[in-house]
């Protein structure tokens, strides 16, 4: 039987977002294995959600990734833990889906899987991120080195330790450190690392829509084509289902309040928060 799992990175700073994300997953799949990668030691609030949402903590590989991040960003400690998401590559499963915490899953998790195959789809991505990978002035160099490269978002993807390993991530960067540093976009951390490794190793990356035409991928809550239609979030330019909503960047809540165009996303988030609170209350009831 094919084994699958879902991982996310969080700490108590993002406790509210964790509730929203976990509710979006569990409302669609009560059984899929879910793992939280701790962003740091502030996880008491996250741990208190385990009874309601049924997930485990994943710490394998964190020591190695921590030491790697210290070497890679010796003067930039604040965001080193962003590389912890690659602990997902330690899970002994056929496929693992990783999500940043400021998201809501809109489809059944089962629809994410079944596409990873070495040499055919080493990693399946849900969105591009062309401006947050390489320096604009170095894009031509990157394109000459990596023909056909895709600049993907590291916020959500599906892969497997059979097609991408922690060793490959660490060794590829460290053996090509000068080149990596000459290309990477400044003040971005996990995303240039993942893209550079995929490009240098010539891994084949495929967008989910190439593999399943019923899905159009992940979208930002700022996407002007996204609307609340008939009780669901939809893209007015595509009949395909949106896989997930991403509240990227800072000022997420304040932007929603001030901009009627994205009130549908605000409505979704409020609904998931309320449903999560109800799930937590039920889980906390004493057993008769």
N, C-alpha and C positions, 0 to 999 in steps of 0.2 A: 504494500500500500504506500502511495506517495505521502510523505509527511510535509506539513506546511506549518508556518508560524508567522506571527506578526510582532514586530518590536517597535518601541518608541523610546525617546529620550526625554527625561523630565526630572524636575526637582520641585520643592514646595513653592518656589516663586511662580510656577506655572500650574498650581494645583487646580485652579478653576478651569484652565484649558484641558488639563488631564481628564477631568470629569466629563467635559464635553466630548473629547475624543473617544474616551472609553465607552461612553454611552452610544456614540455613533457606531462603534464596532459591535458592542454586545446586543444592541437592538436588532442587528441583522444576523449575528452568528453567536450563539451562546457557547459554542464548543471549541472554536479555534484556539490554539495555544497562543497566549499573549505574554510578552515579556517586556518589562520596564528596564531600561538601562539607566542607572542613576547618573544624573549630570554631576552631582557632587554629594556631600554627606547630608544635605538638607532634604530628607525624604520621609520624615515622620508622617506628614500629611498624606503623601502618596501611598505609603505603606498601609495607612488606615483604609484605603480604598480596595484592598485586596479581597476582602470578604464579599464586597458588593459586585466587583467586576471580574474576579477570578483570574488574576495574572500572577506571574512570578518575576523575581528580579534576576537580571542577567549581569554577572560581573566577570565572567571569563574574558580574558584579553584586556581588561582595563589597565592592569599594570604595564603591559607592553605598549598600549596606546598612549598612556600617560607619559611614559619615558620618551616615546617618539615625539609627542607633542612638545615636550620640554626642549628637546633638541631642535625641533623645527621652528619653534617660536620662542626663543629664549628671552626675548624682551617684550613679549606680547602674551602675558599669562591669562588675561581675562577670558579669552575664547578658546583656550586649549582643549577644554572639555568637549567642544563641538566634535572632535575626532572620535569621541567615545561611541558615536553611532555605529562605527565599524566593528564594534563588538558583535553586532548582528552576524558577522561572518563566522563566528565560532559555533553557531548552533548546528547540531548534527541533524539537520533536516534537508529535504530535497530542495525546498524553496523557502525563502524568508522575505517578507514584505516589511520594509522599514518606513516609518512616518515620523516627521517632526511633530511636535505636540500641538502646534497652533493650527490644527486641521480638523475637519470633520469628514468621515468616510460616508459616501452617499450610496454606495452599492454593496452588495453582498461580497464579503472578502473572497469567496470562492472564485469570483470572476477575475481576480488579480493573477491567479496562478495557472500553471499548465503550459507556460511558454518558454521557461528557461531551459536551454540546451547548449552545451559547450560548442562554441564555434558558430552557432546559429543565432542564439540570443543569450549572451553571457550575462547581460543585465537588461531588464525592462524598465524604462523610465516613463514618467507620467507628464512631465513638463520640461520645456527648455529653459535655459537661463543664460542667454548669450552675453549679457553685460556683466555677469558676476563670476567669470572664470579666468579670463586672461586680460592683460592690459590692452586697451584699444590700440595703442601704438605697436603692440607685439602680435596682433592677430595674424598679420600676413606671414610672419615667421612661423607661428604655430600652424597655420594652414599648410605651409610648405613642408613642415616636419611631419604633420599628421593629416595627410589628404583624406577628405571625407569625414573629418572629425565632427562630432555632434557635441554641442555645449549644453549639457543637461543639468537639470535641477537635482541637487543632492538631498532635497527635502523629502522625497518619497520615491521609492524604487523597489523592484523585486530582483533578487539574485540568489546565489547559493554559494556556499563555501567550496562547492565542486567546480565553480567557474571563476570565483574571485576569492582570494584568501587575505587574511591579515598580513601574512608574510609578503605577498605581492604588493600590498599597499605600502608597507614600511620600506621594503628593500628597493622598490622602484623609485620612490622619492629620494631615498638616501644615496642611491647610486647615481642619481641624475640631479643632485641638489642644485648645482649652479644653473642648469637649464631651467629647472622648475622655478627657482627664485627670479629668474630673468623674465619669465612669462606670466606668473601669477598676478591676478588682480589684487591690489592692496586692500587690506582690512576685510578680507574674506578668507575663510579658513577651511572648513570641510569641503567646500565645493571645488576649489581649484585642485585640492588633493585628489579627490575622486576622479575628476575629469582627466587630469594629467596621467594618472595611473592607467585609466581605461585607454587613453590615446597612445601612450607609450607602449603598452602591451598589446595593442591592436585588438582589444576586446570588441566584440560585436554588440552594439547597443541598439535596441529597437524600441520605438515608442509603442505604447499599449494599443493605440489605434491601428497600427500596422498589423497587429496580431489579432485584434478583435474589433471589427468595425462597429460594434454596438457600443463601444466606449470611446469617449473623446478626450479622456485624460483628466488631469488635475487643473483647476483654474484658480486664479487669485480672486479674492472677494472684490477687488477693484475692477475686474473685467467688465467692460461696458456692455458686453453681449449677454451677460448672465442676469437672469431675472427669476423672480418667484412666480411660477405659473402653475395654476391648478394644484396648489398644495405641495409643489416640489420646486427645487432649483433646476433650471434648464438653461441651455445655451440657445438663443434665438436663431443662431446661424447653423445649428447642427441638430439633427434628430437623435444623435447618439447620446448616451447617458454620461453625465459628468461623474467622474470617479470620486473626486474629493474637492472640497473647498479649502483654500489656504488663506489664512489671515496673515499674510506676510508683512514684515516690517513693523515699525513702531507706530504708536498712536492708533492701534486697531479700533478700540472701543470709541474713542472720541471721533474718529472719522465716520463711523457708522451713525452716530447720533446726529452729526451735522449734515449728512448727505443722504437725502431721500432715495437716491438711486440704489443704494446698497441696503435699504431697510429690509429687503427680503433675506439677506444674509444675517442681519441682526435678529430677525424673527426666527430663523433656523437655530441660531446659537442659543437664543432664549429658551426655545422649546427643548433642545437637548439638555440644557442646564436644569430645567425643571424635571425632566424625565430622570436625569441622573440623581437628583435630590430624592425623588420618590424611590428609586432603586436602593439608594443608600439607607433610607428610612426602613424599608422592608428588610434589608439585610441585618439591620441593627435590632430588630424585634427579637425578644427572647423566645427560645424554642419552648413550646408548651410541653 
